[in-house]
Amino acid sequence: MENYIKESTDINVNNISSPRLPQSKSYLKILGIPYNTNSGSSITCTQIKEVIKRVHLFNDITLASSLHVIKASPKSDMAVIWINIWDSQNGTKAKGLINRCFNIGWHIATI
């Protein structure tokens, strides 16, 4: 039977990350963004990611998965963006974002 426990000489000390608190995921939605852009095409996840990188509200936020952009309803011209972020177990980061607004061009988006 093989020994699955590493010897202390086999451990790479440069590869050990700093201790972290347990994390959970928080799901948020962003409203108030038009589904179609000025060029007539629909808004993409990469465009939303670029906006999120520039908005100061998201400075300490890490996305836990890819964004989801959907049309609010079949006849609506607005989008709903679903984001999944890494958060503390008590949801501190999500609580700081809920009901906050930011500008995207001429539009005001609300989380």
C-alpha positions as CSV (number, residue, x, y, z in Angstrom):
1,M,0.0,0.0,0.0
2,E,1.4,3.4,-1.0
3,N,1.9,6.1,1.6
4,Y,-0.4,9.0,0.7
5,I,0.9,11.4,3.4
6,K,3.6,13.8,2.1
7,E,6.8,13.9,3.9
8,S,7.7,17.4,5.3
9,T,10.5,17.6,2.8
10,D,8.1,17.2,-0.1
11,I,6.0,20.2,0.8
12,N,6.5,23.3,-1.3
13,V,6.3,26.3,1.2
14,N,6.1,28.8,-1.7
15,N,2.8,27.2,-2.8
16,I,1.0,27.6,0.5
17,S,-1.6,30.4,0.3
18,S,-2.6,32.7,3.2
19,P,-5.4,31.5,5.5
20,R,-8.9,32.5,4.5
21,L,-12.3,32.6,6.1
22,P,-14.9,30.1,4.9
23,Q,-16.7,31.5,1.9
24,S,-20.1,31.1,0.3
25,K,-21.7,32.3,-2.9
26,S,-24.2,35.1,-3.2
27,Y,-26.5,35.5,-6.2
28,L,-27.4,39.1,-7.2
29,K,-29.2,40.6,-10.2
30,I,-28.6,43.9,-11.9
31,L,-31.5,45.7,-13.4
32,G,-31.8,48.9,-15.5
33,I,-29.5,48.0,-18.4
34,P,-30.8,48.0,-22.0
35,Y,-30.7,44.6,-23.7
36,N,-29.8,46.1,-27.1
37,T,-26.7,48.3,-27.6
38,N,-26.5,51.3,-29.8
39,S,-25.2,49.2,-32.7
40,G,-28.4,47.1,-32.5
41,S,-26.8,43.9,-31.1
42,S,-27.6,42.4,-27.8
43,I,-25.4,43.1,-24.8
44,T,-22.8,40.4,-24.0
45,C,-21.3,39.0,-20.8
46,T,-17.9,40.4,-21.8
47,Q,-19.2,43.9,-22.0
48,I,-20.8,43.6,-18.6
49,K,-17.6,42.2,-17.1
50,E,-15.7,45.2,-18.5
51,V,-18.2,47.6,-16.8
52,I,-18.0,45.7,-13.5
53,K,-14.2,46.0,-13.5
54,R,-14.5,49.8,-13.8
55,V,-17.3,50.4,-11.2
56,H,-15.9,51.2,-7.8
57,L,-18.7,49.2,-6.0
58,F,-17.2,46.0,-7.3
59,N,-13.5,46.6,-6.3
60,D,-13.4,43.8,-3.6
61,I,-15.8,41.5,-5.5
62,T,-14.7,38.2,-7.1
63,L,-17.1,36.5,-9.5
64,A,-17.7,32.9,-8.6
65,S,-19.0,31.9,-12.1
66,S,-19.8,33.4,-15.4
67,L,-22.5,36.1,-15.8
68,H,-25.9,35.4,-17.2
69,V,-27.6,38.1,-19.3
70,I,-31.3,37.5,-20.1
71,K,-34.0,39.7,-21.5
72,A,-36.4,40.8,-18.8
73,S,-39.4,39.7,-20.8
74,P,-40.0,38.8,-24.5
75,K,-41.3,42.3,-25.4
76,S,-39.0,44.2,-23.1
77,D,-35.9,46.1,-24.2
78,M,-34.3,45.8,-20.8
79,A,-31.9,43.1,-19.6
80,V,-31.5,41.3,-16.2
81,I,-27.9,40.3,-15.4
82,W,-27.4,37.6,-12.8
83,I,-24.0,37.5,-11.0
84,N,-22.7,35.0,-8.7
85,I,-20.0,36.4,-6.3
86,W,-17.8,34.9,-3.6
87,D,-18.9,36.2,-0.2
88,S,-18.5,35.6,3.5
89,Q,-20.8,33.2,5.1
90,N,-22.9,35.9,6.6
91,G,-23.3,37.7,3.2
92,T,-21.4,40.9,4.0
93,K,-20.4,41.7,0.4
94,A,-23.9,41.1,-0.9
95,K,-25.5,43.2,1.8
96,G,-23.1,46.1,0.8
97,L,-24.2,45.8,-2.9
98,I,-28.0,45.4,-2.5
99,N,-30.0,48.4,-3.6
100,R,-26.9,50.3,-4.8
101,C,-26.9,52.1,-8.1
102,F,-24.3,52.8,-10.7
103,N,-24.2,54.4,-14.2
104,I,-23.7,52.6,-17.4
105,G,-23.6,55.4,-20.0
106,W,-26.9,57.2,-19.7
107,H,-28.6,54.4,-17.8
108,I,-28.8,53.8,-14.1
109,A,-28.3,50.2,-13.1
110,T,-29.6,48.9,-9.7
111,I,-28.3,45.8,-7.9
